[in-house]
Amino acid sequence: MKTVTFEQTGSIGSIVLVDPPDHALSRTFANDLLAAVHEASSSDIRVLVVRATGPNFGTGGFVPEWPGKDRNWFRTFIAEVNQAYTAIEALRVPTIAAVRGQAVSGHYELVLRCDLIVAADDATFTWVEANTGMAPLAGGVQRLADRVGRGRATAQVLLSDSLTSAEAERIGLVNHVVPGAQLDAAVDRLAERLATGPTRGYAAVRALFKAWSGGGVPSADQLTLDLTMDLFESTDAQGAFAAVKKAAETGGSVIRPTFAGT
């Protein structure tokens, strides 16, 4: 039985964690997640949602699997988790995490691999590593600091305090907080908006953010022209330019065009 699946509805793809209530982060989970990402990358989706069934997004690593294993087994397991997570970041389409209930440690790190985070009002974000003699293992420290600043990230990781969704929104970790019953609908609306947007333009923006995260403003500056000049002749951009020109000539307003993603 799979613990993670890929689903597609039109231009919207979903990676769904389907082993509630904990969605145990095991080697099976890592393998299933990577397979689901491969399905997503081979599809024609224009946006990807990462969501979970049941009350929680996920409660972290499947610790009962660990005792008796050696460091080489554990290193390979963590490498497999990171491979699956990095594959999500490598997609050329926008990604959204839909979070309800608990997002703990490894699952919190999965959330941080997505571009946008929408949370239910009951969502919490927690690190447990400081209470277990470990450290976050799947890129969580640096990605949290990238989103909310080093000081806030340091305090949360070292103190192992849980963030509520409201607190997470206040510090810029979460983009939107909605009532739990409205989470799926809110995420679907956002996904539909992105799915009808300029896919190539989104890809360029995401690449610039990655460059900035890796090397700051100078790194992003070096890539800007290479990433964006081809967009000028794209169907999306030329259609938008024509709409602006027509509005200027007729005195009308520009209506958001439908993008072809080309």
N, C-alpha and C positions, 0 to 999 in steps of 0.2 A: 504494500500500500504506500503510495506516494505521500510525502509530507508537504510538498510544495508543487503547485501546478501552474500552468500558463493558460490563460483564457483570452479570447479576442472577441470583441463586439465592434464591428466596423473598423474604424481607425484607432480604437482604444484597446490597448492590451492591459492585462492584469496578471501580475504574479501574486498568487494567493497562497498564504500559509494555511494549511488544512489539517493541522494536528492539534486542535484545541484541547485543554485550555492554555497549555504552556508553549506549544510549538517548539518542543525541545530542540535546542541547537546541537545536534549530533552529527556524526559523519554522514549519516543518511540524509539529514537535512541539507548539509553542504552540497552533497552530490545532486540531490533533487533540485536545489536552488540553481546550481550551475546549469543543469539540463533545461530548466525553465527559462533561464536567461538566453540560452542558445536558441530556444524556440522563438523567443521574443525578437532576437536579432535577425532571425531568418524570415520573419513575417513582414507585412507591410504596414505595421502600426505607426502612428505618428505621435503617440504619447504612451507612457507606461505608468500604471498605478501599482504600488506594492501595498497589499492589504492582507488582513488576517481574518479568519473566521473565529467565532467565539468571543469571549469577554476581553481577551488580551491580545496585544500585538505580539508579545512573546516575553518569556521570563528568563531568558539567558541560556547559558550552556547546560548541556545535559550532563551534569556532574557525576551521576551514578556510572557513567561510561568510563570515567577517568581512573579511579583507583586501580592499582596494579599495572598500569601502563607506564612505559618509560618516556623520557623526554623526547626521544626521536619519534615515537608514535604521536605525542602531543604536538610536536613541531609540524609534522606532516598534516595533522588535522587542522591546525590553525592556518597553515598555508593554503589548504583547500577552502577554508572559510573565506580567507582574504581573496582568493582567486575568484570565487563566486561574487563577492561584494564588488571587487574591482571591475568585473564584467558588466555590472549594472552601470557603474560610472562611465564605462567605455561606450555605452549605447549612444547613438547620435540623436536620440529623441529626448524631450523633456521627461522627467520622472517625478512622481508624486508619492509620498508616503502617507497613508491613511492610518492614523493611530488612535486606537481606543484602549482603555484599560492600561495595563502595565507594559512598558517598554524598558526592559532591563538589560544592561551590559551588552552582550553580543547582539541582541535585537535592537537596542538603542543605537549601536554602531551601524546596523543595517539601515535604520531610519536616516542616519547622518549621510549615507551614500546617495540619498535622493536630493533632487534640486529643490523641491518644495515640500513642506510638511503641513498637513492639515490634521488637527487633533480634535477628538471629542472632549467635552468638558470634564470627563472623568479620567482622562489620560494622565499618566505619570511617567517621568523619565528618571531612571535610577542607575547608578553605578554601585556594584557590590564589591568591586575588587579590593578596595582599601580594607574591607572587613575579612578578606580571605588571604591576604598576603600576596595578591597578584596585581597586575596592572591591565588596563584595557588592551586587547590583543589584535583588534581588527580596525585600527586606524581611528579609534574614537577620540583619543586625546587631541590629536592635531586637527581633526575636523570640527570638533566642538569649539576649540580655540579659534579656528578660522571663522566660525559663525558668530560667536558671542564674546570673543576676546579672551586673552590668556588668563586674566584675573578671575573672571567668572568660571571659566573652565577648570582652573586649578582648584578653586574652592569646592566645586561640585564633585570632582573626581576624588580629591583627597578626603573629603568629609563624608562621602557616600550619602549625602542628603538627596531626597527625592524632589524633583521639580513638578509642580502641578502644571496643567496645561496653561492656566492663566499666567503663571510665572514664566513659563517657557515662551509664551507670546510676548510678554513684557520685555524680555531680554533679547528678542529677535531670533530665538531658536525655531519657534513655530510661526508659520505665516498666517494661519487662520485657526480660530477655535470656534467650534459649533456644538450645539447640543448633541448628545450621543445619538439620539434617534434620527438626526439629520446628517450624520457624518457621510454616509454613502452617497446621499443625494448631492451634498455639497461637493464632494470629491468628483462625482460624475460630471457636474456642471463645469468645474474647473478643467477636467480632462477634455471635455467636449470643446471648450474654448481653445485649449492648446492644440487639440487635434485639427482644428480648422484654421490654425495660424500658419505662419511662414516657417516650415520645418527646417529649411536650410539656414534661414536666419537664426533660428533658435540654436541650431548646431554650432554656428559661429560664435554666438554669445556664450554658450556653454564652454567652448574651447578657450575663449578669452579668460573666463573665470578660472579655468584649470591652470592656464599659464600664470595668471596673477597669483593663485594660491601657491604655485611652485616657485615662482621667482619674482613676485611683486610686480609693481607697475612697469619697470623696464622690460621684463620678460613679456608681458602682455603687449606692450607697445611694439616690440619687434615682430609680433605675429599679426598685428591688426590688419595691415594691408593685404597680406597673403590670405587671410581668412575671409576678408570681406569684399574684395574687389570683384570676384566672380559673381557675387550676389547681385551686382548692379544690372547684369543682363538676364537675371532669372525672370521667369514668368511672374513670380510673386511681386518682385520689386517693380518691374515695368508696369504691371497692372495697377499697383498702388500709385506710382508716379502719374499715370494717365488719369486716375481718379482725382488726384489733387489738381492737375491741370484743368480738367473739365469743371471742377468746382470753382476754380479761380475765374474761368471764362464765363460761367453762368451765374456766379454769385451764390451758388448753392453750398451745401455743407458736404464734407467728406464722410461717407458711410463706410464703416469697416468692411473691406472687401473680403471675399472668400478666397483663401489661398490654396494653391494647388500643391504646394510643398516642393516645387521644382525650381 
